[in-house]
């Protein structure tokens, strides 16, 4: 089921999918707690209290944190220890995360705790879900996480309103955390108790929230990229033989074969294409190699989705508590490296989609490359610049993407007196990928706008007939409802903003899904 159609999500630490995640994070689906998860948390909490009462040496329960692991903390100070962790770790900087990312962070933290090995009270999850369902959203600055030990600073900011501290967005306002909780009718906690500071802050929830939303959007953008590219084909009188299944079968790459098949379907029933197949021997790479490039992106996205699907239900704090044999085991599940590399790959894949999109836009506006279209798709060249600077704008964003696509995961800066001596930078990887995807949407919008203009010019020239595929006609009609043909220069930015809206809203993709 599509994410926007899911109205309720029940979390149990095991069954959260990408679509359910997006439904709750972006579309506000109500979130509930599975009874079996509640029971697991109760057992885990009982063991934590036993360990604390007995004074066993257990990291973060009866010791300090990080390099302070060597400092014993008496039982009567264990609650203060957990609360102090939040107060000292809320050091993030920069603009706050969006509402959907913040909701995703809260959902993932709650779902991880549902695993029943974190030793926290169920009330923490219950309050997080109440905040989600009443849309009380902590203000979480975006910068300041090394991605190990998890997203410490962002998750500390997430926790503050539970304690009546920090800031939260509620009812369209940014309020002190205590006031936001009071207005929503949600009781705050006086303190966290033993192990809960780590339970709330150790984890990859910020990077995974940002990256999972970016992944969802990139998957949809990859489908849309095929559709818009197929419209370019008619505008540029492309050659269908590049999509012959025999070519792709002998290479055997899964994504490549899928895209080639998709392009064959998208290009069925075009008078223009039927009449141009003997114009040349072959096309330039931006057209001929769509299956190889778009297909490689699909393969990369499949890899990223496999990793994200695991992490959505992962327990990522430390130490972990196993009631079966009362074991308390220190490990490194908070380490973001399993997500850092995939999110770098996600950014690279999205960047490549934008890069080849811009090259197709260039071919449509460049009279030396467009197989007969007018310079910059003008009707009165010279006086009018036409679509000249549309390509400039796309090129600028593609260039920015190339800078952003540099992997964050290859960097590490030791912290906590070298106790945490190798970190992931996974949150940076996710944030960069999200910005690349935002740019990708804008580049695809420029390509869509240009394709419609180019189709109009091709039809006016009438060198190969005027008929385009039924799908392309439906998409063209949708665009032309709000964006008229660019006869003479006018303020073009409203057209670009409208094209961006059509791309981001999913309206163009919906037409393609219904007809293709």
N, C-alpha and C positions, 0 to 999 in steps of 0.2 A: 504494500500500500504506500502511496506517495505520502511524504511527511506531512504535507498541509492538511491531509484528510484524517490523520490520527488525532483523536481528541483526548485520549487518556493513556498514560504510560505508567505501568506498575514496575517498580524497581525491586530487584532481588539479588543484585550483585552478579548475575549470571546471564541475563537475557536481553540486555540493552543492545539494540541495533543502531546503525547509523541513521536510519529513517526515524526511529523512535527518539533518538537523541535530538535530531533536528526538529522534530515535532514539538518537543518540550522547550528546547532552547530558542527556536525562532518563531514558532507558531503558537506558543503558549498552551500546549496541551497540559491538562491537569496531571499531576504526578502523585501516585500513591505508593504505599509501602507494603510489600508482600509479607504475610504473617510469618512464613518460615525464616525470612531475613531477620525479623524482629527477635525470634527465638534464638537465632545464632548470635546476635549481638548481646543478648542477655547472658548467655553462657560465657562468652568471651569477656564481658565486663566482670562477671563474678570471679573469674580466674585472675584478672588484673588486680582486683581488690585484695584477693588472697595473697598475691605476690607482694603487694605494697605493705600489707599488714605484717607479713612475715619478715619483711626487710631483706628479701633476696636481692642480690645484685642483678639489676635488669636495667639496661640502657633506657634513659628517658623516663623511667618509673622511679627508680631509687638513685639515679645518677643525673648529672648535668648533661648538656647537649654538646655535640661536636667535640672539640678538643677538651671540653669540660666533662667528658665521659669519666675522667679519673676522679671527679669530685663527687663524694657521696652526699646524698640529700636525705635528711631525716624524714620520717613519715609525716610529721606534722607540717612539713614544708612542701609536700608533693603537689598539693593543689596550687600553691603559689608558683611553683616551678612551671606548671602547665600554662597558667595565665600569663606569667612573665614571658614565656616563649612568644605568645601572640603580641604582647606589648613591645617587645624588643625587635621583633622581626617585621613589623609593618613599615618597611623602608622603601617601598616601590615608588617610582617617579613617572612623570609623563601624563599624557591624557588618559582618562579612564577607559577601560574596555567598554565596548558597546553592550547594550542590554542583552542581546542574544548570546554573546560570548560569556557574559557574567552569569546568565541563567545556565549556560552549559557547564561552567566551572562548578556551580553549586550542585547541579545534578550529578556530575561525575564524582564529586567528593562524597555525596550521599550514597551513591551506588557502590563506591569502593568500600565504604564502611559497612555496607550490607553484607560483605563477604564474611563477617563474623570472626575475623582474626586480628582486629585492630584494638580491641580492648576498651572501646569507648561506650558511654551510655547511649542507649537508643534515643534519648531525648535530643541529642545533637542532630540526628538524621530527621527526626520528627519536626524539629524547629526549622531546619533547612527546607524541608518540603513545604511547610506552612508559609515560609517566606516566598518560595517559588510560586505557590498557588495564589498568594496575595500580591505578588509582584513587588516585594520589598527587595531591592537589589543593592548589595553593598557596592560602594564606589571602590573599584580596584584599579589603581594605576597600572599601565601596561609594562613599564620597564623595571628591571631590578631582579630578574630571576636568572640564575645560572643553569637552571634545569637539573640541579643536584645540590642539596638533597631535595629533590622535587622543586616545586614552585613555591619556595618558602615565603618570600615577601608577598606575592599576590594572594596566597591563601591565608596569610595572617590578616591582610586587609579584609578578605571575605569573612573572616571569623569575628571581627571587631563588633559589628552590630548585634551579634548574639549576646555579647557582653555589655550591650548598651553603650558602645563606644564607636569611634570611627564615623563614617558617613554612609548614607544609603539614599537611593532614589526611590521615591514613592509618590504616587499621584502627580507625577510631572514635576516634582521638586527634588532638589538635593537637600537633605535634612541631616542633622546630627543623628547618629545611629539610634540612640535611645528614643528620640522623638518619632522617627520613622516606624520603629517597632511599636511604640505606644499607639500611634494613629491606626496602625493595621491590627491592633489588638493581639499582638504576639508578645508573651512574656519574655523578658531577657533573663540571662543566667548571671548569678552573682560571681561565679568563678567557674573555670574548668577544673576538672579533677585529674588525678594521676593518669598519665599516658595520653590525655586528650589533646594536649598542645601538639604533640607529634601526630596524633591521629588526624587533626585538622589541617596541618601544614605540610606534612610529608606526602608528596604525591605529584603526579604529572598532569593535574587537572587543567591548569591554565593552558599549557602548550597543546594538550589534546583537544580542548574545547575550540581553540582558535584553528587548529589544524583540521579537525573533523569538519567544521563548517566550511573551511576552504576546500577540502576534498569534495564535499557534497556539491559545491558550486562548480568545481572544476569538472566533475563528471558530467554535469549538465552542459557546461560550456563546450566540452569535447563533442557532445552530440550536436550542439548548435553550430559548431565550427564546420562540421561536415555539411550541414544544410546550407549555410551561407556560402561555403566554397562551391557547392553545386550551382548556386545562382551565378557566381562568378563565371562558371563554365559556359553558361549561355551567353553572358555578356561578352566573353572573350573567344567564343566559338571554339571551345576546347574539344579535344579528341577523346572519345570514350574508350578507345582501345587500351589505354593505360590501366583500365579496371578489369580487363579480361581475366576471369578466374584462373586460367591456366598459369598466368604470370605469377600469381600470388601463391598458388598451390605448390609450385616447385621451390619456393623459398620456405613456406611452412610457418611463417610467423603469425601467431594467432590474431593479434590486434590488426596487423596489416590486412589479413584476409577478411576480417570483420568490416573494416572501413571500405575496402574495395567493394564488398557486397552491398554495403549501405549506399555507396556512391552510384552503383548500378541502378538501385531502386530509385534513388533521388533523381536520376537523369532520364527516366523513362518518359516517353510521350512528349518530346520536345521537337517541334518543327525546325527550330533554328539549328539544333544539334544534328538532326537528321540530314540537313542540307550542307553541313560543313565538314563532314568526316574525311574528306579527301583533300582538304585545303593544304595540309602539311603532313610531314611524316611523324613528327612528335612535338610535344609542347615543352615549355620550360619546366623546371623542377617544381615550382610553386603550384603548378596544376598537375603535372604528371606524377609527382611523388607524394600526393596527398595520402594515399594508403600507407606508404612507408613512414611518413612523419606523424600523421594523426594516429596511425596504428601503434607506433612506438609510445606515444603518449598514453593510449589506452592500456597498453601493457604495464606502463609505469604506475598508472592509477590503480590497476588491479593489485599490484604489489603493495602500494600504500594502503589500500582499503583492507587488505588482509591483516596488516599490522594494527591499523586503527580499530578494526573490529575486535581484536584481542584486548586492546588497551581500554576500550569502553567498559569492560567488565573486570579490569585488573585491580588487584589490591597492591597499592604502591607506597605504603608507609613502612615504618621501621621503629622498633622491632615488631615482629609478628608473634601472635600468641595462639597456641594450638591447644584447646581444652582437652583433647583426647589423652595426651600424656603430660599436660601442664608444661609444655615446652615454651620457652621464650627465646626466639632465635633472631639474632641481629644479622641483617643482610643488606642488600642494596636495591630493593625493588623501586625505590624512589628515583633511581638514576634514569635520566631522560634519553640516554643514547638510543634505545630501541625506537624512540619517536623522532629523535633529531635527524637521523639519516633519512628516514622516509619523508619527513617534511621538507628536507632539502631537495629530495628527488621530486616531490610535489611541486616545489617552486620552479625547478628546472623544466619539468614537463609543461606547466602552465606557460612559462616563458616561451617555450618552443612553439606552442599553439599561437601565441600572439605574434611571434616573429614571422611565421609563414603566412599568417593572415595579412600582416602589413605588406609583405611582398606581393600578394595578390592585389591588394589595393593599389600599390604602385603600378602594377601592370595595367590596371584599368584606367588610370589617369595619365599614363605616359603614352603618347601617340606613337612612339617608336616601338612599343611593346604590346599594344592593345588590339592588334589585328583589325585596324580600321576605325576604331572609335576616335572621336574628336579630342583634341588636346585638352586635358583636365576636365573632360566631359562637358565642355561649354557648347553653347549654340552661337555665341558671338565672342570669339576668342580675341584677346587683347584688351578690350574694354572690360571684360569679365575674367576673373581668375578662376571661376568655377570651383572644382574640388582640389585645387592645388594644395591648399594648406590643411585640408583634411588628412592627407597623407603625411604632412609634416607632423601633425599632432600625434598620429599613430606611431610614426617613427620615434618621436620623443619618448613615448611610453615604452616602446620596445627597448630602446636604449637603457632606460631606467631599469627595466626588468633584468637586463643583462648584468647590471651592477648588483641588484638585489639577489640574483640567482647564485652568487658566490656562496658556497656552503658555509653555514655557521657551525656545523658539527665538527669541522676540522680544528676548531679553536678550543682552548681550555685555559682557564686561569685558576690556579690553586687557591683555596679558601680555608677558613677555620684553622689557621696555623698549620696548614698542609695536611690536616686530617682528611679534608675533602680535596684531594690533590688532583683529581681528574674529573672535570665536569662536562656536561653535554652541550650547553647552549641551545638546547632543544626549543625553548620558548622563543628565542630569537629566530630560529629556523621557521617556526610556525608563523610568527608575525610577518616575516619577510614573504613567506608563501602567500599569506592572505593579501598583502599589498600587491603582489604580482597578479593574483587572480582578479583583484579590483581593476588593475590596468588592462588585463586580458578582456574583461567585459567591455571596456571602453574601446579597445582596438577592434573587437568584433562588431561593435555598434558602428564604428567608422566604416568597416568593410560592408556591413549590411546596407548602410545609407548609400555607399558608393555603388554597390551592386544594383540597387534599384535605379539609380540615375543612369548607370551604364546600360541596363536593359532598355530603358526608355530611348537612349541614343541609338542602340542597335536596332530597335524597332523602327525608329525614324529613318535610319539608313536603309532598312529593308533589303539588306544584301543576301540574307538567308531565310527570308520569311519573318513572320512576327510572332509565331506561336511559341510559348514557353510551357513548361510542364504544369499540370493542374496544381501541384503543390506550390510551385514557385509563383503561380498566379495568385493563389490564396495569400501567400506571404506578402507579395507585392501589393495586393489590395489592402491588406492590413496596414502596411507602412504608409501607403498613399492616403489612407483615411485621415491622417494627422500631419503628414509631411508631403507637401506638394512637390512636383517636379521643379528643379532648380533652373528656371529659364534664364534669369539674369541674377547677378549678384544681389544678395540681400543678407541681412543678419542671419548667419548660418548656425550660430550656437544654439538657438532653440530647436532646430532640426536635430542637432547632435544630441542634445539632452533627451529629446523624445526617443531617438533611436536607442540611447542607453537604457531608457526606461523599458522599452519593448524587449530588449535583450535581458535585462536583469529581472524583470517581472515574470519571465517565463512564457509570455504570450506568444512569441514566435515559435518557441520550442513546442508549445502545446499544439499549435496548428500542425507542425511537422509530425508529432506523435499521433495525432488523430488521423492524418491522411497518408502516412507512410508505413 
